[in-house]
Amino acid sequence: MKIGVQTYTIREYLKTPHDIRSSFKKIKDMGFDLVQLSGLGSIETEELAAILKDTGIQACGTHSPWDRISDEKELDKLIDEHKRLGCSQIGVGMKPALYPDTYEGYTDFIKKINGICNKLESSGLYFGYHNHELEFMKFNGMRAIDRMIEECPKCEFTLDVFWVQAGGMNPCDYIDRLKNRIRILHLKDYRIKGREREYAEIGQGNLDWSAIFSQCEKHGIPYAVIEQDDNFLVDPFESLALSRSFLAENSFLKN
């Protein structure tokens, strides 16, 4: 499994093309050569592709705006952009608020996802859905995420181990269930501070990383990216370095 960076982690350092180039060089120098693109400032596709090539970084996928994914003409543009970037997966970061957290809301969302998946399949690309804890709510006795897994057979899942834990479930169980429907796994640790939960650098929280990586190896998950939204011990780059050191020291890094 190749491990990289979800660029939302360093979003404050990606506001201009110059920022993007310097920040990508910085994470490359840290030992990362894989990203999932998200949180970037305005940049032309050609320039972004050139930065990826120049820095020797692969983009395995994106989190893209739902208003573009859900619009047929904009989705055509996204498909072209992803092919030029060498990305195989177009992803969305969470369920849009326009679909309410109800059984009926998920019914409508599932129908829309299936249409998007069909269109992307015909283009040789894939749709990825990134979970939070809200998908673990039950409606009519069934978790929303379980409905999505069953009723969206062509949808890939960018499973986030932190949010599975926050939803009250074991990340390993969902890795085992989804198997090859996970192209990109999201890594961040789960830290308790006082009465609050926090995002944490890998190894600085309570998740069972040996079990998680064992499941990933069992099912041949191709990519994982470190996504720490906030709660940095110093700054995002220091947190990425700390996470990478833990992964290396525990022989989880294969790239």
N, C-alpha and C positions, 0 to 999 in steps of 0.2 A: 504494500500500500504506500503510495506516494503522499507525503504530508507537506502542505503548503499553508498559505495565509488567505483568510477571507478578508478582502481589503476594507470591509466596513470597520474592521479593527483600527485601521490607520486613516480613517476618513478625514480627520482634521488636517492631514498632511497630503491630501490629494485634491486640492481645490483648483489648481491650474495645471496645464500640461507640464510645466517645469517642475512643479511639486510631484507630479506623478512619476516623472522620470527619475528624480532624485530619490524618492521614497522606494521605488522599485529597485533601484540600484542598492539602496541600503539593505533591503530584505534579502536581495541576492547575496550581498556580502556576508549576511548572517548565516547563509546556507540554504535559503529557501529558493526553489526554482519553479514553484507552482502557486497560482492564485485562482481564487474565485472572485470575479469582479463585482464590486458593489460600492456605493458611496463615493464614486468619482465625480469630480467637477466636470464642467463642459470640456469635451475634447472630441475631435474628429476621429472616426474609426481608423482612417489611414495612419494618423499620428499615433494612436494607441497601439495599433499593430506594429508600427515601427519601434516603439518603446519596448514592447514585449520581445521583439526579435533582437534588438540591440542589447537588452539586459539578459537575454537567455532565459526568460521566464515563460512558462506555459500557462495559458488560461484554460482551465478545465470547464468553466461554466460561468454563469452570471446570476445575479438577482436583478431583474429588470422591472420597470414600472408596470403595474397592472393595467393602467390605462393604455399602454402600448400593446401589451400582450393580448388584451381583450378586444382590440380593434383590428379588424381583418387587414386593412391596408398597412397599419403600423406593424402588425405581426410579420407581414411580408418584408418590411424594411429590417426588422429585427433578425429575421432569418438570414438575410443577406449580410448584415453586420456580423453576426456570429460566425458565419462561414469564413468571412475575411479575417476574423480574429482566431480562427481555429478552435472555436468553442462548440462542443457537441450538445450542451444542455442550456436551455433558456429556463431560468427559475424565477419564482416569485417568493418574496420574503415572508409573507403571511396572508391569510385570508383578508380580502378587502372589506372594509366596514360596511360597504353597500349590501353585503350578504350578512344578514343578522345571525346571531348565535342562537339559532332555533333549528329544529328538524327541517322545516321548510327552507330555511336559509341555506342549509347545507345541501338540500336537494337541488336547488337552483345552481349553487356553486359547482357541485359535482357535474351537472349537465354541461356547464360552460367549460370546465376542465376537460371533459371527454372530447368536446369539439376541438379544443386547442391541441390536445394530444394527437388526434387524428390528422390534423393539418401538419403538425411538426413531423409526424411519422412519414408522411409522404415527401417531406423535404430532407429526410435523413437526420433529423435532429430529435431531441427529447425534451419533455417538460418536466421540471423538478419542483416539488412543493416542499417548502421549509416549514417545519412545525414549530409551534410554541406550546405552552401548556393548555391553551384554550381548546385545542382539538381533543383533549381528554375529558371534556365535559360529556355527560351522557344525555341523550335525547331519546325518548321512547325505549329506555333501557339499554342503549348501545352507544359506545363512545363514538364521537364524530370521526376520529382518525381511523377507527376500524371500518366505518362505513366507506370512507375514502379509499382505504386499501382494497376493499371488496368491490366497490362500485366504479373505481377508476383504474381498470386493469392495465392501462398503458402509461399511467402516471408513475414517474420515479419520485422517490422521497429523499430530500436532503435532510436526513434525520439528524436532529440536534440533541446530543445526549444530555445536555443540561436541562433542556425543556421537557424531555421525556421524564427525567427525574422530578422536575418541578410539577409535572402532571400526575405524580404519584405512582409511576410505573418504572420498571427496570429497563434501562436502555438495552441491555443484552437481549432481553426477550423480543424487542422490536427489531433489532439487527437480525436476530435469528428468523423472525417472521418474514421480514422484507427481503432478505438475502440479496439477490442480484438486482433488485429494484432500487438499491442504494448505489448511486454512482459517486456521490460526494457526501461524506459524513462531516458534521460539524462538531468540533472539539472545544470545550471549555469546561473548567472545573466548577464545582458547586460548593461554595464556602458559606458558613454560617457566622454572622457577626452580630452578637447580641441576640435580638429577636428577629433579625432580618436575614434573608438569603442574599448572597452576592455572587456575581460572576467572579471567577478566579483563574489565575494562571494554572496550567495543568500541573498537577502534583501538589497544589496549595489548597486543595479542597478535599472532598470526601468521596468522589467517584472511584469506582473500582476499575482502574485503568488496565490491569492485567486481564481481567475478565472481558472488558470491552475490546481490547486488541486481539484477544484470543478468538472472539466471535468474528471480528473483521477478517482475520487470517483464514478462519474456517470457510467463510463465504466469498473470499476473494474480492473484498471491497477495493476498488481501484484507487480512490482518492479520499483524503481527509484534509480539512482545512481548519486552522485555529481561528476561531471567532470569539474574541473577548470584547463585548460591547462597551464595557465601562469597568469601574472599580480597579483601575490599574495601580499596582504598588508604587510605580514611579511614573512611567509614560508607556504608551502602547508598544514602542520598540523594545523597551526593557522587559515588558511583560512577555512579548513574543520570544525574546532571548531566553527568559527564564523557563518558559514552557518547552522550548526546543531543547534546552539543557536537560530537563527532566526526561524527555522522550529519548534523548541520546543515552543518558546514563542508565536507563532501564531497557535499552536495546529495542525500543519501539520504532526507531527510525530505520527505514530500509533503503531510503534514497540518499 
